[in-house]
Amino acid sequence: KYECHYCGKGFNRPSSLKIHLNSHTGDKPFTCSFEGCGRSFSVLSNMRRHARV
């Protein structure tokens, strides 16, 4: 198990923990590439959902 050192939540994969940590740090590494948008997201799937709209 991989545990969040901020809140103690457990994850089965280190990649899931890394994504979760963004919610604590405010990190938003995924940026929309649509010209003129530039909106950033902490979760890749949220950015992909945004891109469909």
Rosetta silent file (secondary structure, phi, psi, omega in degrees, C-alpha in Angstrom):
SEQUENCE: KYECHYCGKGFNRPSSLKIHLNSHTGDKPFTCSFEGCGRSFSVLSNMRRHARV
SCORE:     score description
SCORE:     0.000 S_00000001
   1 L     0.000  146.319  177.108    0.000    0.000    0.000 S_00000001
   2 E  -114.313  121.827 -173.062    1.035    3.565   -0.710 S_00000001
   3 E  -109.687  137.174  176.463   -0.115    6.035    1.916 S_00000001
   4 L   -72.197  126.261 -179.254   -0.643    9.783    1.628 S_00000001
   5 L   -79.173   -6.176  176.031    1.501   11.555    4.213 S_00000001
   6 L   -86.942  -47.132 -172.621   -1.011   14.444    4.332 S_00000001
   7 L  -124.313   -8.413  177.759   -4.231   12.575    5.130 S_00000001
   8 L    86.405   -0.412  179.515   -3.351    8.900    5.507 S_00000001
   9 L   -64.647  139.458 -177.445   -5.455    7.686    2.577 S_00000001
  10 E  -101.579  147.618 -179.841   -4.122    4.452    1.070 S_00000001
  11 E  -135.069  149.385  179.848   -3.595    3.597   -2.591 S_00000001
  12 L   -81.716  -25.088 -177.728   -2.709    0.385   -4.418 S_00000001
  13 L  -124.495  144.354  177.993   -0.502    2.081   -7.011 S_00000001
  14 H   -63.831  -30.145  179.126    2.137    4.792   -6.636 S_00000001
  15 H   -66.846  -35.213  177.499    0.688    6.594   -9.665 S_00000001
  16 H   -67.348  -39.075  176.895   -2.678    6.898   -7.900 S_00000001
  17 H   -63.520  -42.260 -179.003   -0.976    8.376   -4.855 S_00000001
  18 H   -60.638  -43.794  177.908    0.868   10.886   -7.045 S_00000001
  19 H   -63.019  -43.708  179.698   -2.404   12.071   -8.605 S_00000001
  20 H   -61.820  -39.155 -179.030   -4.010   12.306   -5.154 S_00000001
  21 H   -59.344  -29.180  177.276   -1.117   14.388   -3.813 S_00000001
  22 H   -58.638  -30.896 -179.952   -1.992   17.075   -6.372 S_00000001
  23 H   -68.079  -26.571  178.582   -5.198   17.694   -4.403 S_00000001
  24 H   -88.123  -37.012 -174.397   -3.104   18.655   -1.364 S_00000001
  25 H   -87.687  -18.697 -176.835   -0.342   20.587   -3.110 S_00000001
  26 L    80.647    7.059  179.120   -2.542   22.428   -5.610 S_00000001
  27 L   -64.712  135.616  177.713   -0.293   21.190   -8.415 S_00000001
  28 L  -132.483   79.299 -173.726   -1.977   21.256  -11.840 S_00000001
  29 L   -78.487   -8.614 -176.859    0.468   19.605  -14.259 S_00000001
  30 E  -105.444  114.617 -175.832   -2.050   18.945  -17.055 S_00000001
  31 E  -113.756  134.290  178.049   -2.702   21.970  -19.285 S_00000001
  32 L   -62.343  131.171 -177.920   -5.267   22.207  -22.081 S_00000001
  33 L   -93.063    0.163  178.732   -3.497   22.522  -25.425 S_00000001
  34 L   -65.321  131.234 -175.951   -6.462   24.150  -27.180 S_00000001
  35 L   -56.507  126.969  178.031   -5.346   27.515  -28.549 S_00000001
  36 L    87.081   -4.825 -178.757   -6.340   30.350  -26.240 S_00000001
  37 L   -88.779  -74.271  178.124   -7.478   28.124  -23.373 S_00000001
  38 L    72.424    8.391  179.361   -4.491   27.353  -21.154 S_00000001
  39 L   -68.107  142.198 -177.640   -6.660   25.938  -18.349 S_00000001
  40 E  -115.196  153.511 -176.246   -4.808   23.538  -16.038 S_00000001
  41 E  -136.644  150.707  178.512   -5.974   20.439  -14.178 S_00000001
  42 L   -87.482  -17.466 -178.614   -4.653   18.291  -11.350 S_00000001
  43 L  -124.811  128.791 -177.457   -6.099   15.094  -12.885 S_00000001
  44 H   -57.692  -42.716 -178.396   -5.478   14.029  -16.495 S_00000001
  45 H   -63.405  -31.609  176.624   -8.970   12.566  -16.941 S_00000001
  46 H   -66.990  -37.765  177.544  -10.511   15.911  -15.934 S_00000001
  47 H   -66.513  -41.463  179.517   -8.487   17.637  -18.644 S_00000001
  48 H   -63.844  -40.239  177.143   -9.596   15.054  -21.210 S_00000001
  49 H   -62.985  -42.510  177.332  -13.247   15.547  -20.212 S_00000001
  50 H   -59.054  -41.875 -176.941  -12.752   19.319  -20.562 S_00000001
  51 H   -65.913  -27.703 -179.980  -11.264   18.825  -24.048 S_00000001
  52 H   -72.832  -22.887 -177.482  -14.382   16.949  -25.221 S_00000001
  53 L   -87.616    0.000    0.000  -16.582   19.959  -24.444 S_00000001
